Amino acid sequence: IKGIGPKVADCALLFGFHRLDCFPMDVWMKRVMATCFPGKDASFFGPYAGVAQQYLFNWIRNSKEQI
């Protein structure tokens, strides 16, 4: 669909269709992945990548650490 990028599509699949393997990637997640999991991609988290993404996103957004 025109105007829907990969991140929004992954969000729709994860939250709307409970596809737990979808891993929405935005600037915050790129920072977390580059810093905490260098050289890894979403497949590193397996079939529950979307759950891991939610925990990591919450951590980075609420963390007092700057990465």
Legacy VTK file of the C-alpha trace (Angstrom):
# vtk DataFile Version 3.0
C-alpha trace
ASCII
DATASET POLYDATA
POINTS 67 float
0.000 0.000 0.000
1.440 3.346 -1.015
2.696 5.300 1.973
3.071 2.288 4.259
6.710 1.546 4.979
8.300 -1.533 6.516
8.134 -0.203 10.092
4.423 0.620 9.969
3.672 -2.678 8.241
5.571 -4.582 10.948
3.707 -2.616 13.657
0.355 -3.504 12.074
1.325 -7.173 11.880
2.705 -7.277 15.425
-0.058 -5.387 17.211
-3.040 -5.984 14.947
-2.483 -9.545 13.850
-0.354 -10.824 16.767
2.490 -11.833 14.476
5.112 -12.109 17.211
7.884 -12.689 14.679
7.602 -9.104 13.321
10.250 -6.685 14.542
9.444 -3.005 13.849
12.741 -1.241 13.244
12.993 2.489 13.903
15.821 4.793 14.970
15.634 3.652 18.590
15.779 -0.005 17.691
18.669 0.586 15.291
20.588 2.167 18.183
19.828 -0.732 20.526
20.761 -3.332 17.942
24.005 -1.575 16.981
25.042 -1.062 20.611
23.796 -4.164 22.432
23.641 -6.732 19.629
26.277 -5.740 17.052
26.193 -7.834 13.914
22.801 -9.365 14.780
19.427 -8.788 13.136
15.834 -9.461 14.188
16.153 -13.169 13.389
18.505 -13.412 16.385
15.415 -13.270 18.641
13.615 -16.092 16.843
9.847 -16.506 16.651
9.265 -14.035 19.507
11.248 -11.148 18.020
8.277 -8.799 18.405
8.150 -9.447 22.146
11.884 -8.786 22.443
11.435 -5.606 20.396
8.837 -4.313 22.853
11.060 -4.913 25.873
14.094 -3.383 24.171
12.119 -0.369 22.945
10.692 0.236 26.414
14.140 -0.087 27.964
15.839 2.357 25.606
13.051 4.937 25.785
12.947 4.859 29.603
16.641 4.399 30.216
18.703 7.179 31.716
21.691 5.827 29.789
22.487 7.494 26.508
23.504 5.182 23.716
LINES 1 68
67 0 1 2 3 4 5 6 7 8 9 10 11 12 13 14 15 16 17 18 19 20 21 22 23 24 25 26 27 28 29 30 31 32 33 34 35 36 37 38 39 40 41 42 43 44 45 46 47 48 49 50 51 52 53 54 55 56 57 58 59 60 61 62 63 64 65 66
